[in-house]
Amino acid sequence: MMTPSEKQKMLRTNTLLWLAAMVLPGVFHIAFASTRFPWPVLMPFLLLGALLASNQMLARAMGKPAGDPEPAPKPAD
């Protein structure tokens, strides 16, 4: 079980990942505006790491899904 401080830290990190995902396209637009390469085509690949990290953090913060069966208890010796 996660403590509230761990969940708060994960929420803060997740928020920073989402903010970066919203700001990066603007930064790339300014940085690569003079290039002839169609850089917006690469955006999904550039943001994939942030997406996967965000999903992993949210899954850990939510805990075990309700649909997962409990492991069978071990018999006492």
N, CA and C atoms as a LAMMPS dump frame, in Angstrom:
ITEM: TIMESTEP
0
ITEM: NUMBER OF ATOMS
231
ITEM: BOX BOUNDS ff ff ff
-5.0000000000000000e+02 5.0000000000000000e+02
-5.0000000000000000e+02 5.0000000000000000e+02
-5.0000000000000000e+02 5.0000000000000000e+02
ITEM: ATOMS id mol type element x y z
1 1 1 N 0.832 -1.176 0
2 1 2 C 0 0 0
3 1 3 C 0.882 1.246 0
4 2 1 N 0.498 2.233 -0.736
5 2 2 C 1.276 3.468 -0.826
6 2 3 C 0.851 4.45 0.256
7 3 1 N 1.822 5.185 0.728
8 3 2 C 1.521 6.227 1.697
9 3 3 C 1.006 7.463 0.956
10 4 1 N 0.296 8.338 1.647
11 4 2 C -0.187 9.563 0.992
12 4 3 C 0.939 10.424 0.413
13 5 1 N 2.105 10.44 1.074
14 5 2 C 3.215 11.244 0.544
15 5 3 C 3.745 10.658 -0.76
16 6 1 N 3.776 9.322 -0.88
17 6 2 C 4.202 8.697 -2.133
18 6 3 C 3.219 9.008 -3.252
19 7 1 N 1.927 8.952 -2.931
20 7 2 C 0.91 9.275 -3.931
21 7 3 C 1.005 10.737 -4.352
22 8 1 N 1.278 11.628 -3.399
23 8 2 C 1.419 13.05 -3.713
24 8 3 C 2.621 13.282 -4.621
25 9 1 N 3.724 12.587 -4.343
26 9 2 C 4.92 12.715 -5.17
27 9 3 C 4.641 12.224 -6.591
28 10 1 N 3.937 11.112 -6.712
29 10 2 C 3.601 10.57 -8.027
30 10 3 C 2.657 11.508 -8.778
31 11 1 N 1.714 12.11 -8.067
32 11 2 C 0.798 13.052 -8.696
33 11 3 C 1.555 14.276 -9.214
34 12 1 N 2.499 14.762 -8.44
35 12 2 C 3.312 15.911 -8.851
36 12 3 C 4.141 15.562 -10.09
37 13 1 N 4.763 14.381 -10.09
38 13 2 C 5.553 13.945 -11.239
39 13 3 C 4.675 13.764 -12.467
40 14 1 N 3.501 13.202 -12.285
41 14 2 C 2.575 13.008 -13.392
42 14 3 C 2.136 14.357 -13.969
43 15 1 N 1.888 15.318 -13.105
44 15 2 C 1.512 16.658 -13.562
45 15 3 C 2.64 17.288 -14.367
46 16 1 N 3.881 17.129 -13.915
47 16 2 C 5.016 17.662 -14.658
48 16 3 C 5.175 16.994 -16.02
49 17 1 N 4.921 15.685 -16.082
50 17 2 C 4.982 14.987 -17.371
51 17 3 C 3.928 15.532 -18.336
52 18 1 N 2.729 15.763 -17.85
53 18 2 C 1.663 16.287 -18.707
54 18 3 C 1.955 17.712 -19.143
55 19 1 N 2.505 18.529 -18.238
56 19 2 C 2.872 19.894 -18.615
57 19 3 C 3.961 19.894 -19.682
58 20 1 N 4.935 19.006 -19.533
59 20 2 C 5.986 18.893 -20.543
60 20 3 C 5.405 18.462 -21.882
61 21 1 N 4.445 17.534 -21.848
62 21 2 C 3.828 17.071 -23.088
63 21 3 C 3.026 18.178 -23.767
64 22 1 N 2.533 19.138 -23.005
65 22 2 C 1.79 20.248 -23.611
66 22 3 C 2.712 21.355 -24.103
67 23 1 N 3.857 21.55 -23.431
68 23 2 C 4.758 22.636 -23.79
69 23 3 C 5.727 22.24 -24.913
70 24 1 N 6.152 20.986 -24.946
71 24 2 C 7.144 20.556 -25.927
72 24 3 C 6.758 20.825 -27.381
73 25 1 N 5.516 20.613 -27.802
74 25 2 C 5.202 20.933 -29.197
75 25 3 C 5.469 22.394 -29.555
76 26 1 N 5.188 23.319 -28.663
77 26 2 C 5.472 24.731 -28.92
78 26 3 C 6.96 25.005 -29.005
79 27 1 N 7.717 24.378 -28.12
80 27 2 C 9.175 24.537 -28.14
81 27 3 C 9.742 23.979 -29.44
82 28 1 N 9.27 22.805 -29.835
83 28 2 C 9.741 22.207 -31.092
84 28 3 C 9.338 23.056 -32.291
85 29 1 N 8.16 23.642 -32.234
86 29 2 C 7.714 24.496 -33.349
87 29 3 C 8.652 25.688 -33.52
88 30 1 N 9.024 26.309 -32.408
89 30 2 C 9.939 27.447 -32.468
90 30 3 C 11.334 26.995 -32.918
91 31 1 N 11.8 25.886 -32.36
92 31 2 C 13.157 25.42 -32.653
93 31 3 C 13.311 24.926 -34.088
94 32 1 N 12.287 24.249 -34.614
95 32 2 C 12.421 23.62 -35.928
96 32 3 C 11.609 24.311 -37.021
97 33 1 N 11.165 25.545 -36.784
98 33 2 C 10.33 26.247 -37.757
99 33 3 C 11.048 26.47 -39.08
100 34 1 N 12.348 26.668 -39.051
101 34 2 C 13.083 26.951 -40.277
102 34 3 C 13.531 25.699 -41.027
103 35 1 N 13.307 24.533 -40.482
104 35 2 C 13.732 23.306 -41.162
105 35 3 C 12.693 22.88 -42.189
106 36 1 N 13.14 22.132 -43.156
107 36 2 C 12.226 21.624 -44.183
108 36 3 C 11.687 20.246 -43.804
109 37 1 N 12.277 19.626 -42.781
110 37 2 C 11.832 18.3 -42.35
111 37 3 C 10.476 18.408 -41.665
112 38 1 N 9.543 17.521 -41.982
113 38 2 C 8.213 17.58 -41.331
114 38 3 C 8.263 17.027 -39.899
115 39 1 N 8.817 17.801 -38.964
116 39 2 C 9.026 17.344 -37.594
117 39 3 C 7.74 17.004 -36.841
118 40 1 N 6.569 17.612 -37.144
119 40 2 C 5.371 17.22 -36.384
120 40 3 C 5.008 15.739 -36.54
121 41 1 N 5.507 15.113 -37.583
122 41 2 C 5.255 13.678 -37.765
123 41 3 C 5.902 12.879 -36.638
124 42 1 N 6.976 13.399 -36.07
125 42 2 C 7.7 12.695 -35.012
126 42 3 C 7.133 12.914 -33.611
127 43 1 N 6.183 13.819 -33.452
128 43 2 C 5.667 14.154 -32.125
129 43 3 C 5.168 12.945 -31.328
130 44 1 N 4.39 12.038 -31.916
131 44 2 C 3.943 10.893 -31.102
132 44 3 C 5.111 10.084 -30.543
133 45 1 N 6.173 9.94 -31.32
134 45 2 C 7.325 9.173 -30.854
135 45 3 C 8.103 9.931 -29.781
136 46 1 N 8.158 11.247 -29.898
137 46 2 C 8.866 12.052 -28.909
138 46 3 C 8.142 12.08 -27.573
139 47 1 N 6.825 11.96 -27.592
140 47 2 C 6.042 12.027 -26.356
141 47 3 C 5.674 10.65 -25.794
142 48 1 N 6.081 9.591 -26.475
143 48 2 C 5.72 8.236 -26.045
144 48 3 C 6.292 7.908 -24.665
145 49 1 N 7.51 8.322 -24.391
146 49 2 C 8.122 8.047 -23.079
147 49 3 C 7.339 8.678 -21.943
148 50 1 N 6.936 9.936 -22.129
149 50 2 C 6.152 10.613 -21.087
150 50 3 C 4.797 9.936 -20.894
151 51 1 N 4.19 9.504 -21.986
152 51 2 C 2.897 8.817 -21.902
153 51 3 C 3.031 7.512 -21.121
154 52 1 N 4.031 6.718 -21.444
155 52 2 C 4.207 5.44 -20.754
156 52 3 C 4.552 5.633 -19.28
157 53 1 N 5.393 6.613 -18.966
158 53 2 C 5.732 6.882 -17.567
159 53 3 C 4.5 7.334 -16.796
160 54 1 N 3.669 8.17 -17.418
161 54 2 C 2.447 8.641 -16.768
162 54 3 C 1.492 7.476 -16.5
163 55 1 N 1.319 6.63 -17.479
164 55 2 C 0.425 5.481 -17.3
165 55 3 C 0.931 4.538 -16.213
166 56 1 N 2.232 4.328 -16.161
167 56 2 C 2.801 3.446 -15.145
168 56 3 C 2.593 4.031 -13.747
169 57 1 N 2.794 5.331 -13.601
170 57 2 C 2.593 5.97 -12.294
171 57 3 C 1.137 5.896 -11.858
172 58 1 N 0.228 6.149 -12.785
173 58 2 C -1.188 6.079 -12.433
174 58 3 C -1.597 4.662 -12.051
175 59 1 N -1.091 3.668 -12.75
176 59 2 C -1.415 2.274 -12.417
177 59 3 C -0.893 1.923 -11.024
178 60 1 N 0.324 2.382 -10.69
179 60 2 C 0.863 2.101 -9.354
180 60 3 C 0.083 2.827 -8.269
181 61 1 N -0.333 4.059 -8.547
182 61 2 C -1.066 4.836 -7.546
183 61 3 C -2.446 4.249 -7.287
184 62 1 N -3.071 3.695 -8.332
185 62 2 C -4.401 3.105 -8.161
186 62 3 C -4.336 1.787 -7.412
187 63 1 N -3.208 1.123 -7.464
188 63 2 C -3.079 -0.158 -6.786
189 63 3 C -3.501 -1.296 -7.681
190 64 1 N -3.812 -2.395 -7.058
191 64 2 C -4.178 -3.597 -7.795
192 64 3 C -5.592 -3.476 -8.353
193 65 1 N -5.799 -3.783 -9.639
194 65 2 C -7.148 -3.723 -10.199
195 65 3 C -8.106 -4.686 -9.494
196 66 1 N -9.352 -4.283 -9.395
197 66 2 C -10.355 -5.088 -8.683
198 66 3 C -10.63 -6.407 -9.394
199 67 1 N -10.436 -6.45 -10.704
200 67 2 C -10.731 -7.665 -11.464
201 67 3 C -9.696 -8.764 -11.32
202 68 1 N -8.527 -8.449 -10.764
203 68 2 C -7.481 -9.461 -10.612
204 68 3 C -7.835 -10.392 -9.458
205 69 1 N -7.773 -11.691 -9.703
206 69 2 C -8.079 -12.631 -8.619
207 69 3 C -6.977 -12.631 -7.58
208 70 1 N -7.364 -12.866 -6.35
209 70 2 C -6.409 -12.954 -5.257
210 70 3 C -5.642 -14.273 -5.402
211 71 1 N -4.352 -14.288 -5.075
212 71 2 C -3.627 -15.556 -5.091
213 71 3 C -4.166 -16.477 -3.995
214 72 1 N -4.133 -17.752 -4.283
215 72 2 C -4.638 -18.744 -3.327
216 72 3 C -3.783 -18.704 -2.048
217 73 1 N -4.42 -18.705 -0.882
218 73 2 C -3.638 -18.69 0.372
219 73 3 C -2.85 -19.987 0.523
220 74 1 N -1.65 -19.875 1.089
221 74 2 C -0.819 -21.056 1.306
222 74 3 C -1.314 -21.782 2.55
223 75 1 N -1.342 -23.082 2.47
224 75 2 C -1.79 -23.837 3.665
225 75 3 C -0.781 -23.709 4.791
226 76 1 N -1.28 -23.62 6.017
227 76 2 C -0.421 -23.517 7.199
228 76 3 C 0.195 -24.859 7.502
229 77 1 N 1.468 -24.844 7.888
230 77 2 C 2.137 -26.114 8.242
231 77 3 C 1.88 -26.496 9.656
